[in-house]
Amino acid sequence: MAAPAIIANTSTFRAAPFRTLPAQEVCLGAVEAIPSGQGRAFHVGSEAIAVFRQRNGKLYAIQNVCPHRGGPLAEGILGAGTVLCPFHAWKIRLDTGECQTDPCTLQTYAVREEGGQIYLRLP
């Protein structure tokens, strides 16, 4: 089985060299690459994923495309465990993927930090 490729969506962010970990985990790179209170977009295989780092250091990962009009959630406003879509301010819970503006749910991903690196588990 071919391992998924990791490609960052921003020109200033460089993902760590790819390596496959047990249970379909991938290393996305250094946690410091995501400033506190912001998100970054990643492509893991065919998945577009937004990873957020709250000001308290907690990490969240969710699909990067808003179901309303396809807004890039990694560019949204982060706060209190939610993200606001940058296009039309749909409010989405990062822990469950539940949209608080419309009855829909987005895909969430298990994400963790270890040794200063971000590890994402694929479903």
OpenMM code with the backbone's topology and positions (N, CA, C; nanometers):
from openmm import Vec3, app, unit

residues = "MET ALA ALA PRO ALA ILE ILE ALA ASN THR SER THR PHE ARG ALA ALA PRO PHE ARG THR LEU PRO ALA GLN GLU VAL CYS LEU GLY ALA VAL GLU ALA ILE PRO SER GLY GLN GLY ARG ALA PHE HIS VAL GLY SER GLU ALA ILE ALA VAL PHE ARG GLN ARG ASN GLY LYS LEU TYR ALA ILE GLN ASN VAL CYS PRO HIS ARG GLY GLY PRO LEU ALA GLU GLY ILE LEU GLY ALA GLY THR VAL LEU CYS PRO PHE HIS ALA TRP LYS ILE ARG LEU ASP THR GLY GLU CYS GLN THR ASP PRO CYS THR LEU GLN THR TYR ALA VAL ARG GLU GLU GLY GLY GLN ILE TYR LEU ARG LEU PRO".split()
positions = [
    Vec3(0.0857, -0.1180, 0.0000),
    Vec3(0.0000, 0.0000, 0.0000),
    Vec3(0.0892, 0.1229, 0.0000),
    Vec3(0.0657, 0.2125, -0.0918),
    Vec3(0.1463, 0.3342, -0.1005),
    Vec3(0.1115, 0.4288, 0.0124),
    Vec3(0.2116, 0.4922, 0.0679),
    Vec3(0.1905, 0.5877, 0.1768),
    Vec3(0.1401, 0.7187, 0.1199),
    Vec3(0.0507, 0.7894, 0.1924),
    Vec3(-0.0008, 0.9172, 0.1430),
    Vec3(0.1075, 1.0246, 0.1452),
    Vec3(0.1026, 1.1119, 0.0481),
    Vec3(0.1974, 1.2228, 0.0426),
    Vec3(0.1452, 1.3379, 0.1277),
    Vec3(0.2356, 1.4157, 0.1845),
    Vec3(0.1988, 1.5321, 0.2637),
    Vec3(0.2484, 1.6554, 0.1906),
    Vec3(0.1564, 1.7442, 0.1592),
    Vec3(0.1920, 1.8670, 0.0893),
    Vec3(0.1241, 1.9816, 0.1614),
    Vec3(0.1998, 2.0792, 0.2051),
    Vec3(0.1412, 2.1957, 0.2713),
    Vec3(0.0802, 2.2878, 0.1665),
    Vec3(-0.0276, 2.3568, 0.2037),
    Vec3(-0.0947, 2.4482, 0.1115),
    Vec3(-0.0311, 2.5859, 0.1093),
    Vec3(0.0571, 2.6171, 0.1994),
    Vec3(0.1157, 2.7503, 0.2019),
    Vec3(0.2588, 2.7432, 0.1525),
    Vec3(0.3049, 2.8487, 0.0899),
    Vec3(0.4396, 2.8478, 0.0346),
    Vec3(0.5452, 2.8659, 0.1428),
    Vec3(0.5087, 2.9151, 0.2603),
    Vec3(0.6073, 2.9386, 0.3654),
    Vec3(0.6210, 2.8214, 0.4607),
    Vec3(0.5302, 2.7253, 0.4545),
    Vec3(0.5326, 2.6128, 0.5472),
    Vec3(0.5889, 2.4911, 0.4777),
    Vec3(0.6827, 2.4242, 0.5415),
    Vec3(0.7398, 2.3026, 0.4860),
    Vec3(0.7078, 2.1865, 0.5793),
    Vec3(0.6440, 2.0850, 0.5243),
    Vec3(0.6120, 1.9666, 0.6031),
    Vec3(0.7394, 1.8867, 0.6265),
    Vec3(0.7396, 1.8103, 0.7337),
    Vec3(0.8534, 1.7238, 0.7653),
    Vec3(0.8652, 1.6160, 0.6585),
    Vec3(0.9831, 1.5580, 0.6436),
    Vec3(0.9958, 1.4469, 0.5488),
    Vec3(0.8942, 1.3383, 0.5845),
    Vec3(0.8352, 1.2801, 0.4823),
    Vec3(0.7298, 1.1816, 0.5049),
    Vec3(0.7856, 1.0560, 0.5703),
    Vec3(0.7093, 1.0042, 0.6644),
    Vec3(0.7362, 0.8718, 0.7186),
    Vec3(0.6044, 0.8162, 0.7708),
    Vec3(0.5827, 0.6896, 0.7501),
    Vec3(0.4612, 0.6245, 0.7951),
    Vec3(0.4839, 0.5704, 0.9346),
    Vec3(0.3883, 0.5890, 1.0212),
    Vec3(0.3942, 0.5417, 1.1588),
    Vec3(0.2869, 0.4353, 1.1782),
    Vec3(0.2921, 0.3626, 1.2879),
    Vec3(0.1902, 0.2598, 1.3115),
    Vec3(0.0493, 0.3171, 1.3111),
    Vec3(-0.0478, 0.2321, 1.2763),
    Vec3(-0.1904, 0.2665, 1.2793),
    Vec3(-0.2235, 0.3840, 1.1886),
    Vec3(-0.1588, 0.3918, 1.0721),
    Vec3(-0.1872, 0.4963, 0.9743),
    Vec3(-0.1697, 0.6370, 1.0302),
    Vec3(-0.0646, 0.6573, 1.1063),
    Vec3(-0.0296, 0.7916, 1.1527),
    Vec3(0.0749, 0.8489, 1.0595),
    Vec3(0.0669, 0.9806, 1.0388),
    Vec3(0.1687, 1.0502, 0.9608),
    Vec3(0.2207, 1.1670, 1.0430),
    Vec3(0.3469, 1.1971, 1.0243),
    Vec3(0.4086, 1.3117, 1.0909),
    Vec3(0.3947, 1.4315, 0.9981),
    Vec3(0.3367, 1.5397, 1.0510),
    Vec3(0.3155, 1.6601, 0.9716),
    Vec3(0.4253, 1.7636, 0.9890),
    Vec3(0.5114, 1.7446, 1.0864),
    Vec3(0.6207, 1.8388, 1.1075),
    Vec3(0.6171, 1.8987, 1.2466),
    Vec3(0.6970, 2.0009, 1.2652),
    Vec3(0.7133, 2.0640, 1.3961),
    Vec3(0.5891, 2.1420, 1.4375),
    Vec3(0.5520, 2.1281, 1.5634),
    Vec3(0.4352, 2.1985, 1.6158),
    Vec3(0.4561, 2.3500, 1.6100),
    Vec3(0.5800, 2.3956, 1.6219),
    Vec3(0.6087, 2.5398, 1.6172),
    Vec3(0.5802, 2.6005, 1.4807),
    Vec3(0.5632, 2.5165, 1.3786),
    Vec3(0.5317, 2.5677, 1.2447),
    Vec3(0.3887, 2.6221, 1.2373),
    Vec3(0.3063, 2.5859, 1.3362),
    Vec3(0.1709, 2.6409, 1.3436),
    Vec3(0.1693, 2.7397, 1.4596),
    Vec3(0.1641, 2.8686, 1.4334),
    Vec3(0.1638, 2.9667, 1.5417),
    Vec3(0.0437, 2.9462, 1.6348),
    Vec3(0.0639, 2.9743, 1.7599),
    Vec3(-0.0424, 2.9634, 1.8591),
    Vec3(-0.1619, 3.0478, 1.8164),
    Vec3(-0.2824, 2.9867, 1.8204),
    Vec3(-0.4038, 3.0577, 1.7827),
    Vec3(-0.4328, 3.0573, 1.6340),
    Vec3(-0.3624, 2.9722, 1.5569),
    Vec3(-0.3828, 2.9689, 1.4122),
    Vec3(-0.3950, 2.8259, 1.3622),
    Vec3(-0.4203, 2.8128, 1.2335),
    Vec3(-0.4301, 2.6837, 1.1679),
    Vec3(-0.3442, 2.6804, 1.0438),
    Vec3(-0.3170, 2.5594, 0.9955),
    Vec3(-0.2424, 2.5384, 0.8712),
    Vec3(-0.3105, 2.4274, 0.7929),
    Vec3(-0.3044, 2.4362, 0.6620),
    Vec3(-0.3648, 2.3372, 0.5736),
    Vec3(-0.2609, 2.2354, 0.5295),
    Vec3(-0.3047, 2.1101, 0.5204),
    Vec3(-0.2206, 2.0002, 0.4751),
    Vec3(-0.3011, 1.9157, 0.3772),
    Vec3(-0.2315, 1.8522, 0.2848),
    Vec3(-0.2905, 1.7472, 0.2020),
    Vec3(-0.2242, 1.6179, 0.2456),
    Vec3(-0.3048, 1.5226, 0.2877),
    Vec3(-0.2560, 1.3906, 0.3260),
    Vec3(-0.3295, 1.2928, 0.2359),
    Vec3(-0.2578, 1.2386, 0.1378),
    Vec3(-0.3238, 1.1583, 0.0358),
    Vec3(-0.4215, 1.2468, -0.0393),
    Vec3(-0.5471, 1.2057, -0.0446),
    Vec3(-0.6495, 1.2852, -0.1129),
    Vec3(-0.7264, 1.3754, -0.0170),
    Vec3(-0.6897, 1.3739, 0.1103),
    Vec3(-0.7620, 1.4513, 0.2121),
    Vec3(-0.7021, 1.5912, 0.2298),
    Vec3(-0.7889, 1.6923, 0.2321),
    Vec3(-0.7492, 1.8293, 0.2663),
    Vec3(-0.7831, 1.8477, 0.4143),
    Vec3(-0.6813, 1.8697, 0.4970),
    Vec3(-0.6983, 1.8725, 0.6423),
    Vec3(-0.6436, 2.0025, 0.6983),
    Vec3(-0.7191, 2.0625, 0.7912),
    Vec3(-0.6744, 2.1818, 0.8630),
    Vec3(-0.6334, 2.1382, 1.0031),
    Vec3(-0.5142, 2.1791, 1.0455),
    Vec3(-0.4666, 2.1507, 1.1807),
    Vec3(-0.4570, 2.2839, 1.2538),
    Vec3(-0.5188, 2.2893, 1.3717),
    Vec3(-0.5235, 2.4115, 1.4513),
    Vec3(-0.4473, 2.3919, 1.5813),
    Vec3(-0.3822, 2.4994, 1.6246),
    Vec3(-0.3116, 2.5005, 1.7526),
    Vec3(-0.3702, 2.6147, 1.8358),
    Vec3(-0.4511, 2.5777, 1.9353),
    Vec3(-0.5103, 2.6798, 2.0214),
    Vec3(-0.4016, 2.7481, 2.1045),
    Vec3(-0.4363, 2.8592, 2.1611),
    Vec3(-0.3400, 2.9348, 2.2427),
    Vec3(-0.2939, 2.8561, 2.3648),
    Vec3(-0.3767, 2.7617, 2.4116),
    Vec3(-0.3356, 2.6786, 2.5251),
    Vec3(-0.2519, 2.5588, 2.4803),
    Vec3(-0.2231, 2.5478, 2.3501),
    Vec3(-0.1393, 2.4417, 2.2966),
    Vec3(-0.2150, 2.3210, 2.2442),
    Vec3(-0.3441, 2.3111, 2.2713),
    Vec3(-0.4223, 2.1961, 2.2255),
    Vec3(-0.4323, 2.1957, 2.0732),
    Vec3(-0.4153, 2.0777, 2.0152),
    Vec3(-0.4219, 2.0612, 1.8707),
    Vec3(-0.5550, 1.9985, 1.8293),
    Vec3(-0.6056, 2.0411, 1.7147),
    Vec3(-0.7253, 1.9843, 1.6545),
    Vec3(-0.6984, 1.9664, 1.5058),
    Vec3(-0.7627, 1.8653, 1.4464),
    Vec3(-0.7549, 1.8457, 1.3012),
    Vec3(-0.8953, 1.8172, 1.2494),
    Vec3(-0.9294, 1.8828, 1.1395),
    Vec3(-1.0634, 1.8739, 1.0822),
    Vec3(-1.0503, 1.8891, 0.9314),
    Vec3(-1.1497, 1.8422, 0.8577),
    Vec3(-1.1446, 1.8628, 0.7127),
    Vec3(-1.1307, 2.0118, 0.6858),
    Vec3(-1.0581, 2.0469, 0.5813),
    Vec3(-1.0254, 2.1868, 0.5567),
    Vec3(-1.1285, 2.2606, 0.4726),
    Vec3(-1.2321, 2.1931, 0.4257),
    Vec3(-1.3279, 2.2559, 0.3353),
    Vec3(-1.4624, 2.2733, 0.4052),
    Vec3(-1.5077, 2.3973, 0.4149),
    Vec3(-1.6383, 2.4261, 0.4734),
    Vec3(-1.7463, 2.3713, 0.3802),
    Vec3(-1.8486, 2.3024, 0.4338),
    Vec3(-1.9517, 2.2450, 0.3484),
    Vec3(-2.0449, 2.3494, 0.2848),
    Vec3(-2.0417, 2.4710, 0.3323),
    Vec3(-2.1309, 2.5748, 0.2809),
    Vec3(-2.0900, 2.6193, 0.1410),
    Vec3(-1.9715, 2.6771, 0.1303),
    Vec3(-1.9239, 2.7272, 0.0006),
    Vec3(-1.7771, 2.6922, -0.0239),
    Vec3(-1.7274, 2.5919, 0.0466),
    Vec3(-1.5909, 2.5451, 0.0217),
    Vec3(-1.4818, 2.6329, 0.0795),
    Vec3(-1.5137, 2.7125, 0.1794),
    Vec3(-1.4137, 2.8006, 0.2403),
    Vec3(-1.2990, 2.7225, 0.3026),
    Vec3(-1.1765, 2.7767, 0.2955),
    Vec3(-1.0592, 2.7107, 0.3542),
    Vec3(-1.0567, 2.7329, 0.5063),
    Vec3(-1.0994, 2.6340, 0.5815),
    Vec3(-1.1135, 2.6507, 0.7262),
    Vec3(-0.9818, 2.6820, 0.7968),
    Vec3(-0.8686, 2.6371, 0.7428),
    Vec3(-0.7395, 2.6662, 0.8052),
    Vec3(-0.7132, 2.8164, 0.8131),
    Vec3(-0.7812, 2.8947, 0.7309),
    Vec3(-0.7658, 3.0399, 0.7306),
    Vec3(-0.8710, 3.1094, 0.8162),
    Vec3(-0.9563, 3.0308, 0.8828),
    Vec3(-1.0631, 3.0874, 0.9641),
    Vec3(-1.0146, 3.1394, 1.0978),
    Vec3(-1.1060, 3.2018, 1.1708),
    Vec3(-1.0754, 3.2576, 1.3030),
    Vec3(-1.0979, 3.1490, 1.4073),
    Vec3(-0.9958, 3.1241, 1.4873),
    Vec3(-0.9963, 3.0192, 1.5885),
    Vec3(-1.0239, 3.0785, 1.7249),
    Vec3(-1.1086, 3.0114, 1.8030),
    Vec3(-1.1333, 3.0562, 1.9391),
    Vec3(-1.2286, 2.9653, 2.0134),
    Vec3(-1.1973, 2.9355, 2.1373),
    Vec3(-1.2833, 2.8574, 2.2273),
    Vec3(-1.3263, 2.7244, 2.1666),
    Vec3(-1.2325, 2.6555, 2.0999),
    Vec3(-1.2622, 2.5241, 2.0450),
    Vec3(-1.3462, 2.5253, 1.9193),
    Vec3(-1.3585, 2.6415, 1.8551),
    Vec3(-1.4338, 2.6518, 1.7301),
    Vec3(-1.3520, 2.7278, 1.6262),
    Vec3(-1.3936, 2.7136, 1.5017),
    Vec3(-1.3355, 2.7917, 1.3931),
    Vec3(-1.4503, 2.8538, 1.3154),
    Vec3(-1.4311, 2.9787, 1.2741),
    Vec3(-1.5280, 3.0485, 1.1886),
    Vec3(-1.4767, 3.0438, 1.0456),
    Vec3(-1.5603, 2.9959, 0.9548),
    Vec3(-1.5225, 2.9919, 0.8141),
    Vec3(-1.4904, 3.1344, 0.7668),
    Vec3(-1.3792, 3.1531, 0.6947),
    Vec3(-1.3425, 3.2874, 0.6513),
    Vec3(-1.4347, 3.3452, 0.5438),
    Vec3(-1.5174, 3.2614, 0.4802),
    Vec3(-1.6061, 3.3118, 0.3752),
    Vec3(-1.7368, 3.3677, 0.4304),
    Vec3(-1.8062, 3.2907, 0.5147),
    Vec3(-1.9385, 3.3336, 0.5610),
    Vec3(-1.9615, 3.3120, 0.7094),
    Vec3(-1.8554, 3.2943, 0.7858),
    Vec3(-1.8602, 3.2865, 0.9325),
    Vec3(-1.9420, 3.1706, 0.9876),
    Vec3(-1.9493, 3.0599, 0.9145),
    Vec3(-2.0114, 2.9416, 0.9740),
    Vec3(-1.9227, 2.8961, 1.0887),
    Vec3(-1.9826, 2.8645, 1.2017),
    Vec3(-1.9094, 2.8271, 1.3233),
    Vec3(-1.9077, 2.6747, 1.3381),
    Vec3(-1.7864, 2.6181, 1.3493),
    Vec3(-1.7701, 2.4733, 1.3524),
    Vec3(-1.6891, 2.4330, 1.4756),
    Vec3(-1.7415, 2.3366, 1.5514),
    Vec3(-1.6705, 2.2833, 1.6687),
    Vec3(-1.5559, 2.1952, 1.6217),
    Vec3(-1.4375, 2.2182, 1.6766),
    Vec3(-1.3201, 2.1439, 1.6337),
    Vec3(-1.3129, 2.0037, 1.6936),
    Vec3(-1.3732, 1.9817, 1.8088),
    Vec3(-1.3648, 1.8496, 1.8714),
    Vec3(-1.4602, 1.7486, 1.8087),
    Vec3(-1.5752, 1.7916, 1.7592),
    Vec3(-1.6754, 1.7012, 1.7039),
    Vec3(-1.6992, 1.7201, 1.5539),
    Vec3(-1.6598, 1.8353, 1.4987),
    Vec3(-1.6874, 1.8662, 1.3594),
    Vec3(-1.8279, 1.9179, 1.3373),
    Vec3(-1.9044, 1.9331, 1.4454),
    Vec3(-2.0426, 1.9786, 1.4352),
    Vec3(-2.0477, 2.1264, 1.3980),
    Vec3(-2.1266, 2.1552, 1.2945),
    Vec3(-2.1470, 2.2935, 1.2532),
    Vec3(-2.2579, 2.3508, 1.3397),
    Vec3(-2.2329, 2.4649, 1.4026),
    Vec3(-2.3314, 2.5264, 1.4907),
    Vec3(-2.4219, 2.6239, 1.4162),
    Vec3(-2.3972, 2.6400, 1.2864),
    Vec3(-2.4754, 2.7309, 1.2045),
    Vec3(-2.5750, 2.6560, 1.1170),
    Vec3(-2.5453, 2.5299, 1.0876),
    Vec3(-2.6273, 2.4492, 0.9976),
    Vec3(-2.6194, 2.3034, 1.0435),
    Vec3(-2.7212, 2.2251, 1.0185),
    Vec3(-2.7165, 2.0852, 1.0629),
    Vec3(-2.6269, 1.9977, 0.9744),
    Vec3(-2.4961, 2.0050, 0.9952),
    Vec3(-2.4017, 1.9204, 0.9236),
    Vec3(-2.2833, 1.8914, 1.0156),
    Vec3(-2.2061, 1.7914, 0.9813),
    Vec3(-2.0890, 1.7534, 1.0601),
    Vec3(-1.9720, 1.7301, 0.9659),
    Vec3(-1.8565, 1.7822, 1.0030),
    Vec3(-1.7352, 1.7661, 0.9237),
    Vec3(-1.6503, 1.6535, 0.9806),
    Vec3(-1.5624, 1.5990, 0.8976),
    Vec3(-1.4704, 1.4934, 0.9392),
    Vec3(-1.3653, 1.5512, 1.0340),
    Vec3(-1.3444, 1.4860, 1.1479),
    Vec3(-1.2366, 1.5236, 1.2390),
    Vec3(-1.1324, 1.4123, 1.2372),
    Vec3(-1.0118, 1.4449, 1.2835),
    Vec3(-0.9006, 1.3507, 1.2836),
    Vec3(-0.8312, 1.3564, 1.4196),
    Vec3(-0.7846, 1.2414, 1.4654),
    Vec3(-0.7050, 1.2374, 1.5884),
    Vec3(-0.5689, 1.2982, 1.5575),
    Vec3(-0.5251, 1.3874, 1.6447),
    Vec3(-0.3973, 1.4546, 1.6255),
    Vec3(-0.3314, 1.4688, 1.7622),
    Vec3(-0.1993, 1.4588, 1.7645),
    Vec3(-0.1266, 1.4685, 1.8913),
    Vec3(0.0121, 1.5273, 1.8667),
    Vec3(0.0722, 1.5722, 1.9752),
    Vec3(0.2094, 1.6213, 1.9714),
    Vec3(0.2971, 1.5258, 2.0508),
    Vec3(0.4115, 1.4961, 1.9961),
    Vec3(0.5105, 1.4155, 2.0671),
    Vec3(0.6486, 1.4605, 2.0233),
    Vec3(0.7309, 1.4957, 2.1205),
    Vec3(0.8661, 1.5393, 2.0887),
    Vec3(0.8711, 1.6612, 1.9991),
    Vec3(0.7725, 1.7491, 2.0106),
    Vec3(0.7692, 1.8706, 1.9303),
    Vec3(0.7174, 1.8502, 1.7889),
    Vec3(0.6725, 1.7285, 1.7561),
    Vec3(0.6207, 1.6968, 1.6229),
    Vec3(0.4699, 1.6728, 1.6293),
    Vec3(0.4015, 1.6994, 1.5190),
    Vec3(0.2574, 1.6769, 1.5085),
    Vec3(0.2342, 1.5438, 1.4377),
    Vec3(0.1519, 1.4588, 1.4991),
    Vec3(0.1168, 1.3295, 1.4409),
    Vec3(-0.0338, 1.3245, 1.4185),
    Vec3(-0.0729, 1.2892, 1.2972),
    Vec3(-0.2128, 1.2819, 1.2571),
    Vec3(-0.2464, 1.1364, 1.2282),
    Vec3(-0.3592, 1.0909, 1.2828),
    Vec3(-0.4053, 0.9541, 1.2574),
    Vec3(-0.5148, 0.9590, 1.1519),
    Vec3(-0.4975, 0.8794, 1.0494),
    Vec3(-0.5973, 0.8702, 0.9434),
    Vec3(-0.7061, 0.7723, 0.9849),
    Vec3(-0.8305, 0.7958, 0.9406),
    Vec3(-0.9386, 0.7039, 0.9792),
    Vec3(-0.9250, 0.5681, 0.9122),
] * unit.nanometer
topology = app.Topology()
chain = topology.addChain("A")
for resn in residues:
    res = topology.addResidue(resn, chain)
    for name in ("N", "CA", "C"):
        topology.addAtom(name, app.Element.getBySymbol(name[0]), res)
